[in-house]
Every structure is written in structure tokens, then in C-alpha cells.
Amino acid sequence: MAGTVTVTEEIDGTIKKIKWSWLSDAGNADQITINAFSGKILGLCTVPDGVAAPTVGYDVEVQDQDGIDVLMGGGANRHNLNTEYVLSTSLGAVAKDKLNLIITDAGNAKKGTVYLFIR
């Protein structure tokens, strides 16, 4: 894959927040976290850029080190203009794994931000 991604990882008590700010290259972007995480995925938030918005229906996956999408498909077909949320009831969990954000079908030179919350 390609693209440019900046990852910010915050750990405060039992809550972890991961922020990936991405810029796609040929429609794709990916980045692995620095830390390994454990816990239930509490929520996902996808925020498309207001100027360089991704293509309608772009996809977000967050894979663990075994290649399993911990979003359980919840990041598929994201809106290109609206911030969207996915609640914990539709999301999986992670056990001592670094997490890899994978953006696909976003279009070239498109931007967005993905937030993931874990407890």
C-alpha cells in the first residue's frame, strides 16, 4: 500500500484513543500503530476532509496482527462528506496487537481522519 498517515495514540487509564490522519495515494493508505492494544472497541469515527474529500463509499479497515478486521466490516462504504460513527455493538475487540489502518478506494490525493476508541 501507499499514502501518508500520521498516527497519534493516547492512553488515559483504561481508555485508549487512536487517531489516524491520512492522505491517500492511488486511492489507498495504511499505517500500523506504535503500541499494542487490548480491549473492546468502543467506537469508530470517520471524518472526511472538507476540501480533498475521499470518493463516495471508500473503505476503512483496522486489522490486528493476524489480519482480522477488528471493525467487523463496520468501516465499509463510508460517506465522503459526513462524519460517521459506528457504536461498540457492531465492533470487535483486540488482544495485545498493533493495529493497522487500511484505507481503500478513497481516490488519489484524498484526505480524512479515523478515530478508534478502545477500553
CORQUI-V23965 format. One record per pair of residues at least 24 apart in sequence whose C-alpha atoms are under 7 Angstrom apart, sorted by the first residue. I is the first residue (numbers start at 0). J is the second residue. Records with the same first field share a line. If there is no record, write none. Layout:
I: J, J
//
This chain:
0: 27, 28, 29
1: 27, 28, 29
2: 27, 28, 29
3: 28
4: 28, 29, 30
6: 32
13: 118
14: 117, 118
15: 116, 117, 118
16: 114, 115, 116, 117
17: 114, 115, 116
18: 112, 113, 114, 115
19: 112, 113, 114
20: 111, 112, 113
21: 110, 111, 112
22: 108, 109, 110, 111
23: 105, 106, 107, 108, 109, 110
24: 107, 108
25: 106, 107
26: 103, 104, 105, 106, 107
27: 102, 103, 104, 105
28: 101, 102, 103
29: 99, 100, 101, 102
30: 99, 100
31: 97, 98, 99, 100
32: 97, 98, 99
33: 97
34: 97
35: 95, 96, 97
36: 93, 94, 95, 96, 97
37: 93, 94, 95, 96
38: 92, 93, 94, 117, 118
39: 91, 92, 93, 117, 118
40: 87, 90, 91, 92, 116, 117, 118
41: 86, 87, 116, 117, 118
42: 85, 86, 87, 115, 116
43: 84, 85, 86, 114, 115, 116
44: 83, 84, 85, 113, 114, 115
45: 82, 83, 84, 112, 113, 114
46: 81, 82, 83, 111, 112, 113
47: 79, 80, 81, 82, 110, 111, 112
48: 110, 111
51: 109, 110
52: 79, 80, 109, 110
53: 79, 105, 106, 109, 110
54: 79, 104, 105, 106
55: 79
57: 103, 104, 105
58: 102, 103, 104
59: 101, 102, 103
60: 100, 101, 102
61: 98, 99, 100, 101
62: 98, 99, 100
63: 93, 96, 97, 98, 99
64: 96, 97, 98
69: 93
//
